[in-house]
Amino acid sequence: MSTSPLLHLTPRPPADTPAEALGTPYRQYVYAYPHQKSYRALADGPALADIWAGERLDALSLYVHVPFCEMRCGFCNLFTRTGAPEQITTAWLDTLERQARATREALEAQGRDIRFTLAAFGGGTPTYLTAAELTRLADLCENVMGADLRAVPWSVETSPATATPDRIAVLAERGATRVSIGVQTFLEEEARAAVRPQKRSEVDAALTRLKAAAFPILNIDLIYGIQGQTEETFRTSLDAALSWEPEEVYLYPLYVRPLTGLDGRHEDTGESWDEQRLRLYRFGRDHLLAAGYRQTSMRVFQRAGTAAVDQADDAGISEYNQQAGMVGLGVGARSFTTGLHYTTDYAVAVPEVRRIIDDYIATPTEDFRRAQWAFTMDDDERRRMYLLQTLLESGGTVVEQYRGRFGDTPAAHFPAQFATLAERGWLTGGDTLRLTPEGMAWSDAVGPLFFSPRVDAAMAAYRDR
């Protein structure tokens, strides 16, 4: 869940409005900008060889989206299919290889050295694939794409049910440096309330295996805001997670979104749901800080002094591949270049997801040589993307770095937005602009303030399906 997190869309004022109408603190998690609902189908998309012309190729990141899970949680609106049979996963891998070869050809057409500095398998649940299929996927990344998985930071997501010994052995042997497990809650009654039936014994068994494998970074995902959840029950899950001494803990607010299992099922009791989530967030934040973790964003807490986390922070995430240089493979994966973000079709509803996966499998190889769905980036969108990547992190936005890149200060480009943050007391100024602790608590409202009118309009016009 941590590479493909929870989304929620609600009507909101235009981005250039210094809104009293921020309303809920839970508008949308901005894990990538612009959102996939802003992309549109291209009748005759540009060739990948042209898209990557002029781009840096020495600091690329590789993302593979695995669109399969053993079950669909009630809160999930990710692009994933449950219970796919072997013939589907095999056909998907066959197609992924065709897409990878077409993509590698486009990169090689530039006549320059190609180097990957990061890799990630997300989803879905990558470990839905069998051990043999995971091996094939890793081979494809290394032998076709040229990414040395044993030499770069490489992250993969798993679940309690699929973190089996044989799959974990493949991840360890191929050099995975970070494994993230979506536990969400250690209490079975809360898991049922979130439409995520799982046994505590299954969770503990999976974590036992992951700890034994000694991955450099173990991350545990937890959710707050589940129906009936209290500070006491949340503490139970937090303490259970901490007992495994994970290098990272992610805290996600529960969202109820259209076309999911929890759509319309959450009921407020006494205090509002927003009040409950904010209260639980602050409790969880303070609990993890007291346990020696450092907060790097609204969701991310890292154990201070952990060498692997510090090395990952310093490793290879250059300014370039935070802005561009993302090579995505698989249906639902996105690729980022300086001038264009491109992907495949996107949906949430089960029948539509199945149709899109079937269409992907049937895609002729020639079609993979062109962008199919895309969003064109311009200077304004790049400024917004950069701000969202820096301001929502604890490191903040360094004003001179921003000026050097974009020619003026953040406040000069976005006066209304920064005035709103200042009016609410959510911003500290100076050489680096940072959100205050309360501003960070409202990150899911702060982020959408910086969406462009073009992105707002595209998302508003998108029809959920």
Secondary structure as a PSIPRED ss2 file (coil, helix, strand):
# PSIPRED VFORMAT (PSIPRED V4.0)

   1 M C   1.000  0.000  0.000
   2 S C   1.000  0.000  0.000
   3 T C   1.000  0.000  0.000
   4 S C   1.000  0.000  0.000
   5 P C   1.000  0.000  0.000
   6 L C   1.000  0.000  0.000
   7 L C   1.000  0.000  0.000
   8 H C   1.000  0.000  0.000
   9 L C   1.000  0.000  0.000
  10 T C   1.000  0.000  0.000
  11 P C   1.000  0.000  0.000
  12 R C   1.000  0.000  0.000
  13 P C   1.000  0.000  0.000
  14 P C   1.000  0.000  0.000
  15 A C   1.000  0.000  0.000
  16 D C   1.000  0.000  0.000
  17 T C   1.000  0.000  0.000
  18 P C   1.000  0.000  0.000
  19 A C   1.000  0.000  0.000
  20 E H   0.000  1.000  0.000
  21 A H   0.000  1.000  0.000
  22 L H   0.000  1.000  0.000
  23 G C   1.000  0.000  0.000
  24 T C   1.000  0.000  0.000
  25 P C   1.000  0.000  0.000
  26 Y C   1.000  0.000  0.000
  27 R C   1.000  0.000  0.000
  28 Q C   1.000  0.000  0.000
  29 Y C   1.000  0.000  0.000
  30 V C   1.000  0.000  0.000
  31 Y C   1.000  0.000  0.000
  32 A C   1.000  0.000  0.000
  33 Y C   1.000  0.000  0.000
  34 P C   1.000  0.000  0.000
  35 H C   1.000  0.000  0.000
  36 Q H   0.000  1.000  0.000
  37 K H   0.000  1.000  0.000
  38 S H   0.000  1.000  0.000
  39 Y C   1.000  0.000  0.000
  40 R E   0.000  0.000  1.000
  41 A E   0.000  0.000  1.000
  42 L C   1.000  0.000  0.000
  43 A C   1.000  0.000  0.000
  44 D C   1.000  0.000  0.000
  45 G C   1.000  0.000  0.000
  46 P C   1.000  0.000  0.000
  47 A E   0.000  0.000  1.000
  48 L H   0.000  1.000  0.000
  49 A H   0.000  1.000  0.000
  50 D H   0.000  1.000  0.000
  51 I H   0.000  1.000  0.000
  52 W C   1.000  0.000  0.000
  53 A C   1.000  0.000  0.000
  54 G C   1.000  0.000  0.000
  55 E C   1.000  0.000  0.000
  56 R C   1.000  0.000  0.000
  57 L C   1.000  0.000  0.000
  58 D C   1.000  0.000  0.000
  59 A C   1.000  0.000  0.000
  60 L E   0.000  0.000  1.000
  61 S E   0.000  0.000  1.000
  62 L E   0.000  0.000  1.000
  63 Y E   0.000  0.000  1.000
  64 V E   0.000  0.000  1.000
  65 H E   0.000  0.000  1.000
  66 V E   0.000  0.000  1.000
  67 P C   1.000  0.000  0.000
  68 F E   0.000  0.000  1.000
  69 C E   0.000  0.000  1.000
  70 E C   1.000  0.000  0.000
  71 M C   1.000  0.000  0.000
  72 R C   1.000  0.000  0.000
  73 C C   1.000  0.000  0.000
  74 G C   1.000  0.000  0.000
  75 F C   1.000  0.000  0.000
  76 C C   1.000  0.000  0.000
  77 N C   1.000  0.000  0.000
  78 L C   1.000  0.000  0.000
  79 F C   1.000  0.000  0.000
  80 T C   1.000  0.000  0.000
  81 R E   0.000  0.000  1.000
  82 T E   0.000  0.000  1.000
  83 G C   1.000  0.000  0.000
  84 A C   1.000  0.000  0.000
  85 P C   1.000  0.000  0.000
  86 E H   0.000  1.000  0.000
  87 Q H   0.000  1.000  0.000
  88 I H   0.000  1.000  0.000
  89 T H   0.000  1.000  0.000
  90 T H   0.000  1.000  0.000
  91 A H   0.000  1.000  0.000
  92 W H   0.000  1.000  0.000
  93 L H   0.000  1.000  0.000
  94 D H   0.000  1.000  0.000
  95 T H   0.000  1.000  0.000
  96 L H   0.000  1.000  0.000
  97 E H   0.000  1.000  0.000
  98 R H   0.000  1.000  0.000
  99 Q H   0.000  1.000  0.000
 100 A H   0.000  1.000  0.000
 101 R H   0.000  1.000  0.000
 102 A H   0.000  1.000  0.000
 103 T H   0.000  1.000  0.000
 104 R H   0.000  1.000  0.000
 105 E H   0.000  1.000  0.000
 106 A H   0.000  1.000  0.000
 107 L H   0.000  1.000  0.000
 108 E H   0.000  1.000  0.000
 109 A C   1.000  0.000  0.000
 110 Q C   1.000  0.000  0.000
 111 G C   1.000  0.000  0.000
 112 R C   1.000  0.000  0.000
 113 D C   1.000  0.000  0.000
 114 I C   1.000  0.000  0.000
 115 R C   1.000  0.000  0.000
 116 F E   0.000  0.000  1.000
 117 T E   0.000  0.000  1.000
 118 L E   0.000  0.000  1.000
 119 A E   0.000  0.000  1.000
 120 A E   0.000  0.000  1.000
 121 F E   0.000  0.000  1.000
 122 G E   0.000  0.000  1.000
 123 G E   0.000  0.000  1.000
 124 G C   1.000  0.000  0.000
 125 T C   1.000  0.000  0.000
 126 P H   0.000  1.000  0.000
 127 T H   0.000  1.000  0.000
 128 Y H   0.000  1.000  0.000
 129 L C   1.000  0.000  0.000
 130 T C   1.000  0.000  0.000
 131 A H   0.000  1.000  0.000
 132 A H   0.000  1.000  0.000
 133 E H   0.000  1.000  0.000
 134 L H   0.000  1.000  0.000
 135 T H   0.000  1.000  0.000
 136 R H   0.000  1.000  0.000
 137 L H   0.000  1.000  0.000
 138 A H   0.000  1.000  0.000
 139 D H   0.000  1.000  0.000
 140 L H   0.000  1.000  0.000
 141 C H   0.000  1.000  0.000
 142 E H   0.000  1.000  0.000
 143 N H   0.000  1.000  0.000
 144 V H   0.000  1.000  0.000
 145 M C   1.000  0.000  0.000
 146 G C   1.000  0.000  0.000
 147 A C   1.000  0.000  0.000
 148 D C   1.000  0.000  0.000
 149 L C   1.000  0.000  0.000
 150 R C   1.000  0.000  0.000
 151 A C   1.000  0.000  0.000
 152 V C   1.000  0.000  0.000
 153 P C   1.000  0.000  0.000
 154 W E   0.000  0.000  1.000
 155 S E   0.000  0.000  1.000
 156 V E   0.000  0.000  1.000
 157 E E   0.000  0.000  1.000
 158 T E   0.000  0.000  1.000
 159 S C   1.000  0.000  0.000
 160 P C   1.000  0.000  0.000
 161 A C   1.000  0.000  0.000
 162 T C   1.000  0.000  0.000
 163 A C   1.000  0.000  0.000
 164 T C   1.000  0.000  0.000
 165 P H   0.000  1.000  0.000
 166 D H   0.000  1.000  0.000
 167 R H   0.000  1.000  0.000
 168 I H   0.000  1.000  0.000
 169 A H   0.000  1.000  0.000
 170 V H   0.000  1.000  0.000
 171 L H   0.000  1.000  0.000
 172 A H   0.000  1.000  0.000
 173 E H   0.000  1.000  0.000
 174 R C   1.000  0.000  0.000
 175 G C   1.000  0.000  0.000
 176 A C   1.000  0.000  0.000
 177 T C   1.000  0.000  0.000
 178 R E   0.000  0.000  1.000
 179 V E   0.000  0.000  1.000
 180 S E   0.000  0.000  1.000
 181 I E   0.000  0.000  1.000
 182 G E   0.000  0.000  1.000
 183 V E   0.000  0.000  1.000
 184 Q E   0.000  0.000  1.000
 185 T C   1.000  0.000  0.000
 186 F C   1.000  0.000  0.000
 187 L C   1.000  0.000  0.000
 188 E H   0.000  1.000  0.000
 189 E H   0.000  1.000  0.000
 190 E H   0.000  1.000  0.000
 191 A H   0.000  1.000  0.000
 192 R H   0.000  1.000  0.000
 193 A H   0.000  1.000  0.000
 194 A C   1.000  0.000  0.000
 195 V C   1.000  0.000  0.000
 196 R C   1.000  0.000  0.000
 197 P C   1.000  0.000  0.000
 198 Q C   1.000  0.000  0.000
 199 K C   1.000  0.000  0.000
 200 R H   0.000  1.000  0.000
 201 S H   0.000  1.000  0.000
 202 E H   0.000  1.000  0.000
 203 V H   0.000  1.000  0.000
 204 D H   0.000  1.000  0.000
 205 A H   0.000  1.000  0.000
 206 A H   0.000  1.000  0.000
 207 L H   0.000  1.000  0.000
 208 T H   0.000  1.000  0.000
 209 R H   0.000  1.000  0.000
 210 L H   0.000  1.000  0.000
 211 K H   0.000  1.000  0.000
 212 A H   0.000  1.000  0.000
 213 A H   0.000  1.000  0.000
 214 A C   1.000  0.000  0.000
 215 F C   1.000  0.000  0.000
 216 P C   1.000  0.000  0.000
 217 I E   0.000  0.000  1.000
 218 L E   0.000  0.000  1.000
 219 N E   0.000  0.000  1.000
 220 I E   0.000  0.000  1.000
 221 D E   0.000  0.000  1.000
 222 L E   0.000  0.000  1.000
 223 I E   0.000  0.000  1.000
 224 Y E   0.000  0.000  1.000
 225 G C   1.000  0.000  0.000
 226 I C   1.000  0.000  0.000
 227 Q C   1.000  0.000  0.000
 228 G C   1.000  0.000  0.000
 229 Q C   1.000  0.000  0.000
 230 T C   1.000  0.000  0.000
 231 E H   0.000  1.000  0.000
 232 E H   0.000  1.000  0.000
 233 T H   0.000  1.000  0.000
 234 F H   0.000  1.000  0.000
 235 R H   0.000  1.000  0.000
 236 T H   0.000  1.000  0.000
 237 S H   0.000  1.000  0.000
 238 L H   0.000  1.000  0.000
 239 D H   0.000  1.000  0.000
 240 A H   0.000  1.000  0.000
 241 A H   0.000  1.000  0.000
 242 L H   0.000  1.000  0.000
 243 S C   1.000  0.000  0.000
 244 W C   1.000  0.000  0.000
 245 E C   1.000  0.000  0.000
 246 P C   1.000  0.000  0.000
 247 E C   1.000  0.000  0.000
 248 E E   0.000  0.000  1.000
 249 V E   0.000  0.000  1.000
 250 Y E   0.000  0.000  1.000
 251 L E   0.000  0.000  1.000
 252 Y E   0.000  0.000  1.000
 253 P E   0.000  0.000  1.000
 254 L C   1.000  0.000  0.000
 255 Y C   1.000  0.000  0.000
 256 V C   1.000  0.000  0.000
 257 R C   1.000  0.000  0.000
 258 P C   1.000  0.000  0.000
 259 L C   1.000  0.000  0.000
 260 T C   1.000  0.000  0.000
 261 G C   1.000  0.000  0.000
 262 L C   1.000  0.000  0.000
 263 D C   1.000  0.000  0.000
 264 G C   1.000  0.000  0.000
 265 R C   1.000  0.000  0.000
 266 H C   1.000  0.000  0.000
 267 E C   1.000  0.000  0.000
 268 D C   1.000  0.000  0.000
 269 T C   1.000  0.000  0.000
 270 G C   1.000  0.000  0.000
 271 E C   1.000  0.000  0.000
 272 S C   1.000  0.000  0.000
 273 W H   0.000  1.000  0.000
 274 D H   0.000  1.000  0.000
 275 E H   0.000  1.000  0.000
 276 Q H   0.000  1.000  0.000
 277 R H   0.000  1.000  0.000
 278 L H   0.000  1.000  0.000
 279 R H   0.000  1.000  0.000
 280 L H   0.000  1.000  0.000
 281 Y H   0.000  1.000  0.000
 282 R H   0.000  1.000  0.000
 283 F H   0.000  1.000  0.000
 284 G H   0.000  1.000  0.000
 285 R H   0.000  1.000  0.000
 286 D H   0.000  1.000  0.000
 287 H H   0.000  1.000  0.000
 288 L H   0.000  1.000  0.000
 289 L H   0.000  1.000  0.000
 290 A H   0.000  1.000  0.000
 291 A C   1.000  0.000  0.000
 292 G C   1.000  0.000  0.000
 293 Y E   0.000  0.000  1.000
 294 R E   0.000  0.000  1.000
 295 Q E   0.000  0.000  1.000
 296 T C   1.000  0.000  0.000
 297 S E   0.000  0.000  1.000
 298 M C   1.000  0.000  0.000
 299 R C   1.000  0.000  0.000
 300 V E   0.000  0.000  1.000
 301 F E   0.000  0.000  1.000
 302 Q E   0.000  0.000  1.000
 303 R E   0.000  0.000  1.000
 304 A C   1.000  0.000  0.000
 305 G C   1.000  0.000  0.000
 306 T C   1.000  0.000  0.000
 307 A H   0.000  1.000  0.000
 308 A H   0.000  1.000  0.000
 309 V H   0.000  1.000  0.000
 310 D H   0.000  1.000  0.000
 311 Q H   0.000  1.000  0.000
 312 A H   0.000  1.000  0.000
 313 D H   0.000  1.000  0.000
 314 D H   0.000  1.000  0.000
 315 A C   1.000  0.000  0.000
 316 G C   1.000  0.000  0.000
 317 I C   1.000  0.000  0.000
 318 S C   1.000  0.000  0.000
 319 E H   0.000  1.000  0.000
 320 Y H   0.000  1.000  0.000
 321 N H   0.000  1.000  0.000
 322 Q H   0.000  1.000  0.000
 323 Q H   0.000  1.000  0.000
 324 A C   1.000  0.000  0.000
 325 G C   1.000  0.000  0.000
 326 M E   0.000  0.000  1.000
 327 V E   0.000  0.000  1.000
 328 G E   0.000  0.000  1.000
 329 L E   0.000  0.000  1.000
 330 G C   1.000  0.000  0.000
 331 V C   1.000  0.000  0.000
 332 G C   1.000  0.000  0.000
 333 A C   1.000  0.000  0.000
 334 R C   1.000  0.000  0.000
 335 S E   0.000  0.000  1.000
 336 F E   0.000  0.000  1.000
 337 T C   1.000  0.000  0.000
 338 T C   1.000  0.000  0.000
 339 G C   1.000  0.000  0.000
 340 L E   0.000  0.000  1.000
 341 H E   0.000  0.000  1.000
 342 Y E   0.000  0.000  1.000
 343 T E   0.000  0.000  1.000
 344 T C   1.000  0.000  0.000
 345 D C   1.000  0.000  0.000
 346 Y C   1.000  0.000  0.000
 347 A C   1.000  0.000  0.000
 348 V C   1.000  0.000  0.000
 349 A C   1.000  0.000  0.000
 350 V H   0.000  1.000  0.000
 351 P H   0.000  1.000  0.000
 352 E H   0.000  1.000  0.000
 353 V H   0.000  1.000  0.000
 354 R H   0.000  1.000  0.000
 355 R H   0.000  1.000  0.000
 356 I H   0.000  1.000  0.000
 357 I H   0.000  1.000  0.000
 358 D H   0.000  1.000  0.000
 359 D H   0.000  1.000  0.000
 360 Y H   0.000  1.000  0.000
 361 I H   0.000  1.000  0.000
 362 A C   1.000  0.000  0.000
 363 T C   1.000  0.000  0.000
 364 P C   1.000  0.000  0.000
 365 T H   0.000  1.000  0.000
 366 E H   0.000  1.000  0.000
 367 D H   0.000  1.000  0.000
 368 F H   0.000  1.000  0.000
 369 R H   0.000  1.000  0.000
 370 R E   0.000  0.000  1.000
 371 A C   1.000  0.000  0.000
 372 Q C   1.000  0.000  0.000
 373 W E   0.000  0.000  1.000
 374 A E   0.000  0.000  1.000
 375 F E   0.000  0.000  1.000
 376 T E   0.000  0.000  1.000
 377 M C   1.000  0.000  0.000
 378 D C   1.000  0.000  0.000
 379 D H   0.000  1.000  0.000
 380 D H   0.000  1.000  0.000
 381 E H   0.000  1.000  0.000
 382 R H   0.000  1.000  0.000
 383 R H   0.000  1.000  0.000
 384 R H   0.000  1.000  0.000
 385 M H   0.000  1.000  0.000
 386 Y H   0.000  1.000  0.000
 387 L H   0.000  1.000  0.000
 388 L H   0.000  1.000  0.000
 389 Q H   0.000  1.000  0.000
 390 T H   0.000  1.000  0.000
 391 L H   0.000  1.000  0.000
 392 L C   1.000  0.000  0.000
 393 E E   0.000  0.000  1.000
 394 S C   1.000  0.000  0.000
 395 G C   1.000  0.000  0.000
 396 G C   1.000  0.000  0.000
 397 T E   0.000  0.000  1.000
 398 V E   0.000  0.000  1.000
 399 V H   0.000  1.000  0.000
 400 E H   0.000  1.000  0.000
 401 Q H   0.000  1.000  0.000
 402 Y H   0.000  1.000  0.000
 403 R H   0.000  1.000  0.000
 404 G H   0.000  1.000  0.000
 405 R H   0.000  1.000  0.000
 406 F H   0.000  1.000  0.000
 407 G C   1.000  0.000  0.000
 408 D C   1.000  0.000  0.000
 409 T C   1.000  0.000  0.000
 410 P H   0.000  1.000  0.000
 411 A H   0.000  1.000  0.000
 412 A H   0.000  1.000  0.000
 413 H H   0.000  1.000  0.000
 414 F C   1.000  0.000  0.000
 415 P H   0.000  1.000  0.000
 416 A H   0.000  1.000  0.000
 417 Q H   0.000  1.000  0.000
 418 F H   0.000  1.000  0.000
 419 A H   0.000  1.000  0.000
 420 T H   0.000  1.000  0.000
 421 L H   0.000  1.000  0.000
 422 A H   0.000  1.000  0.000
 423 E H   0.000  1.000  0.000
 424 R C   1.000  0.000  0.000
 425 G C   1.000  0.000  0.000
 426 W C   1.000  0.000  0.000
 427 L E   0.000  0.000  1.000
 428 T E   0.000  0.000  1.000
 429 G C   1.000  0.000  0.000
 430 G C   1.000  0.000  0.000
 431 D C   1.000  0.000  0.000
 432 T E   0.000  0.000  1.000
 433 L E   0.000  0.000  1.000
 434 R E   0.000  0.000  1.000
 435 L E   0.000  0.000  1.000
 436 T C   1.000  0.000  0.000
 437 P H   0.000  1.000  0.000
 438 E H   0.000  1.000  0.000
 439 G H   0.000  1.000  0.000
 440 M H   0.000  1.000  0.000
 441 A H   0.000  1.000  0.000
 442 W C   1.000  0.000  0.000
 443 S H   0.000  1.000  0.000
 444 D H   0.000  1.000  0.000
 445 A H   0.000  1.000  0.000
 446 V H   0.000  1.000  0.000
 447 G H   0.000  1.000  0.000
 448 P H   0.000  1.000  0.000
 449 L H   0.000  1.000  0.000
 450 F C   1.000  0.000  0.000
 451 F C   1.000  0.000  0.000
 452 S C   1.000  0.000  0.000
 453 P H   0.000  1.000  0.000
 454 R H   0.000  1.000  0.000
 455 V H   0.000  1.000  0.000
 456 D H   0.000  1.000  0.000
 457 A H   0.000  1.000  0.000
 458 A H   0.000  1.000  0.000
 459 M H   0.000  1.000  0.000
 460 A H   0.000  1.000  0.000
 461 A H   0.000  1.000  0.000
 462 Y C   1.000  0.000  0.000
 463 R C   1.000  0.000  0.000
 464 D C   1.000  0.000  0.000
 465 R C   1.000  0.000  0.000
